[in-house]
Every structure is written in structure tokens, then in C-alpha cells.
Amino acid sequence: MHWLVRPESIRKLWIAFIAILALTVVAEFFVESHPHFGIDALPAFNAWFGFIGCVILVFGSKLLGMWLKRPDDYYDE
């Protein structure tokens, strides 16, 4: 079985990814930022902005898929 399929590997990957994300949010407190707008001066704004943008893309693609979807027998005669 491939190592990416094993449950213990998946758990370790999730822990590693969450730790990396947490470290990037913590690192943001030690880097001087130069916000252009008021909202981007908030702590962890980039993380939340990226997350919300990704959620909007996923749900938007689901809605677009429902609108563009054709039946399975669309090309059958």
C-alpha cells in the first residue's frame, strides 16, 4: 500500500499541514506589514482571505457545474 494512502500517514500529514499553517500565521506577527487598505492590517488577514477565496471558488464551481451539467445520455441517439 502506498504511504499516502495509509491512515497513519494521512493523520501525520494533516498534523504537519496544520502546524505549517499555524506557523505562518504566527510568523505574520513578527514581519512588518505595509497595509494598503484598513482591512488588510488585521492579524492573519492573508490566511482568512485565502481561505474565504478558496471556499468561494469551490462553491462557485459547484454552482457552475450544476448549471452546465448535461445528462449522461446527452450524446446518445
C-alpha positions in Angstrom: 0.0 0.0 0.0 1.3 3.5 -0.9 2.4 5.6 2.0 0.0 8.4 1.1 -3.0 6.0 1.5 -2.2 4.7 4.9 -4.4 6.2 7.7 -1.4 6.9 10.0 0.4 8.8 7.2 -2.8 10.8 6.4 -3.0 11.8 10.1 0.6 12.8 10.2 0.2 14.9 7.0 -2.8 16.7 8.5 -0.8 17.5 11.7 2.1 18.8 9.6 -0.1 20.9 7.4 -1.9 22.4 10.3 1.4 23.1 12.1 2.8 24.8 9.0 -0.3 27.0 8.6 -0.2 27.9 12.3 3.5 28.8 12.0 2.8 31.1 9.0 0.1 32.9 11.0 2.4 33.3 14.0 5.2 34.5 11.7 2.9 37.3 10.5 3.2 38.9 13.9 6.9 39.3 13.5 7.0 40.7 10.0 6.4 44.4 9.4 3.4 44.8 7.1 2.5 47.7 4.9 -1.2 47.6 4.5 -2.8 49.5 1.7 -6.4 49.2 3.0 -7.8 49.2 6.5 -8.9 45.5 6.5 -5.5 44.1 5.5 -4.0 45.4 8.7 -5.9 42.8 10.7 -4.0 39.9 12.2 -4.0 36.8 9.9 -5.8 38.6 7.2 -4.0 36.8 4.4 -4.9 33.4 5.8 -8.6 34.3 6.2 -8.6 35.9 2.8 -7.1 32.9 1.1 -9.5 30.5 2.9 -12.6 32.5 2.1 -11.4 32.9 -1.5 -10.9 29.1 -1.8 -14.4 28.4 -0.3 -16.0 30.9 -2.8 -14.2 29.2 -5.7 -15.3 25.7 -4.6 -19.0 26.7 -4.2 -18.9 28.8 -7.3 -17.6 25.8 -9.3 -20.3 23.6 -7.8 -23.0 26.0 -8.9 -21.4 26.4 -12.3 -21.3 22.6 -12.7 -25.0 22.3 -11.8 -25.8 24.9 -14.5 -23.6 23.4 -17.2 -24.2 19.8 -16.4 -25.8 17.6 -19.1 -27.5 14.2 -18.7 -25.3 11.1 -19.1 -27.1 10.2 -22.3 -26.8 13.7 -23.9 -24.9 12.4 -26.9 -26.8 9.2 -27.4 -29.2 8.8 -30.2 
